[in-house]
Amino acid sequence: MKKITVYRFILLLSLFCLALQSCKKKKEEDPYADVKGHYFSIRQFAQDEWQTFHGQAFTILKTVRENKKTDSSYTTSDTLNWGNIFKTFFETEISDRKFLGQYTYSQFDDNQEGSRNFYYKANDDDMFTQKLLITVDQVNNKVRGIYIETFKKTLWGETKQNLYYAPMKTIQIQTDEKPMVGARKYKVVQYYFMR
């Protein structure tokens, strides 16, 4: 009788341990745990710029050139639709760990201009963000400009973008769409900061 109780106890204890173990959340393994390094974050840079300049009122000249026709208008920093601009730039983000090793990184100085350049080039032609160039001042390390090239190919055609941001001077978004059917569309939207 005692042997049956001991076996029953061991069986119940084993079942309890199995149940407890299955209730624990299985730790997700990080597939990038052994990958070292990081890439420049457009999101973090934009957040820093926003925190620095948010609340300052200034005039912005917006020009839109589309199919050889140009339109321009004035707006202000507090009425501009920043969401669309941020979205366009945020889509180019490469700082996520999944992108490590997918870009060739190089750095070069332009002593004549007093700038230091950080260049990321995609190793694969199918990557959305193809090129990222950050130019900083050699003396104070402030960003002078960010240039980005993107490429997207679908069954319906291909789209290339050239994005440029010079802090508190210019934002430029060039879009070149080549559909499989229909006319090519080329559009340049530029924002000039009037400070």
Helices and strands as residue ranges (DSSP letters): H 2-23, H 42-53, E 59-66, E 69-76, H 82-90, G 97-99, E 103-110, E 115-122, E 129-137, E 143-154, E 157-166, E 170-179, E 185-194
